[in-house]
Amino acid sequence: MILSERISHIKPSPTLAMNAKALSMRAAGIDVISFGVGEPDFDTPKHIREAAKRAIEEGFTRYTAVSGIPELKDAIVEKFKRDNNLSYEPDEVMVSCGGKHVLYNLAQAVLNPGDEVIIPAPYWVSYPPIVVLAGASPVVVGTQEADDFKLSPESLWAAVTPRTRMLILNSPSNPTGLVYTESELRALAEVTLKHNIWVVSDEIYEKLIFDDRPFYSIAQVSEEAKSKTFVVNGVSKTYAMTGWRIGYVAGPSEVMAGMNKIQSQSTSNPNSIAQKAAVAALNGPQDSINDMLEAFDQRRKYLLQRLNAIKGVHCNVPGGAFYAFPNFSHYFNAKTEGGTIRGSVDLCEYLLTEARVALVPGAAFGDDSFIRFSYATGLETIEEGLDRIEGALCKLV
Ligand SMILES: *Cc1c(COP(=O)(O)O)cnc(C)c1O
């Protein structure tokens, strides 16, 4: 069978691939420590699970409205009002099968071949392929570790062409943990508004910010900025609900209608039971978030201190999410028994075989000098993993 040309343009998600490799080593009896996973290691809170059970018992098991049940859309509208001071009508929000699916539908609904989408690097692995699958072109703009990986208005401006349609922003960021401040977002919005560029603001880690720093959305900059922003969010990270597959977006109703059309001809509605669970998540008690955040913060501090204590390694302080993104380029060109470590992919492969530690190479996120550590894993595991990494790095010459 000949596969479509489209398929030849993309690769499977490298983060999921790394996880699969670690899982298969584990299945073979090898004890692998994984810093590879991109999901909270907590259980979905009980009241959310109970809501799902109730939905099943009450027979809420049929097709629903494609773009989400009114009850969930109302809860989303309420959430935006409560948390972000943003007002939307129910027809300006839409529910899909996860934030990733939202981004996919959005790209399919608004992008045309020839359109350019600016993506600051390091970026979340799925942004470029989602743009490519819509026939458009990702324009990757590099950032500096010294600037905390933040996109500057100047470099944004320099990347704009007459074909630029969209900018994808992610704050707090996966993989770097950076969090944009209000004034930084105001400065970026000035450029996007001037050049009539849409902003996709991926706010999936909104609730996972440390040191009591406030969260700010670029949609809050002004009414005009809001009218040109798609705010993407979901329940996966905030409520430890990655498997439930519920994400949502807010933006102009005509685009929501376009996304609805695409969703109606592909997945139809998101899972009915998961939608009821998401209602409970958004409307119910929020204290589970704080418990999770405290655990993440403790791990963050420990991991950061351990990473920065490794010879030649430097790691910025991540302000949010549950990742650290240290610079490991000091070890490039080092020799192993098998050959030379040429970059982040080689180093991660070396650490997987030599230290039995699974990591994701920075190359997957568009910056080869780094390695991503997810600390969605217990403190003892982090300690053991770092011991192993240090041991393996010592063997490099
Ligand atoms: C996890 C993640 C998402 C979406 O996850 P879903 O499970 O599809 O909701 C979106 N953006 C980033 C940056 C993520 O890390």
PDBQT file of the ligand as one rigid body, heavy atoms in Angstrom, charges set to zero:
ROOT
HETATM    1  C1  LIG A 401      -0.094  18.310  27.257  1.00  0.00    +0.000 C 
HETATM    2  C2  LIG A 401      -0.100  19.503  26.365  1.00  0.00    +0.000 A 
HETATM    3  C3  LIG A 401      -1.211  19.863  25.578  1.00  0.00    +0.000 A 
HETATM    4  C4  LIG A 401      -2.498  19.142  25.431  1.00  0.00    +0.000 C 
HETATM    5  O1  LIG A 401      -2.721  17.982  26.020  1.00  0.00    +0.000 OA
HETATM    6  P1  LIG A 401      -4.103  17.259  25.834  1.00  0.00    +0.000 P 
HETATM    7  O2  LIG A 401      -3.957  16.046  26.681  1.00  0.00    +0.000 OA
HETATM    8  O3  LIG A 401      -4.274  16.956  24.385  1.00  0.00    +0.000 OA
HETATM    9  O4  LIG A 401      -5.160  18.181  26.331  1.00  0.00    +0.000 OA
HETATM   10  C5  LIG A 401      -1.148  21.030  24.840  1.00  0.00    +0.000 A 
HETATM   11  N1  LIG A 401      -0.066  21.802  24.854  1.00  0.00    +0.000 NA
HETATM   12  C6  LIG A 401       1.008  21.493  25.579  1.00  0.00    +0.000 A 
HETATM   13  C7  LIG A 401       2.163  22.417  25.551  1.00  0.00    +0.000 C 
HETATM   14  C8  LIG A 401       1.045  20.336  26.348  1.00  0.00    +0.000 A 
HETATM   15  O5  LIG A 401       2.142  20.023  27.041  1.00  0.00    +0.000 OA
ENDROOT
TORSDOF 0
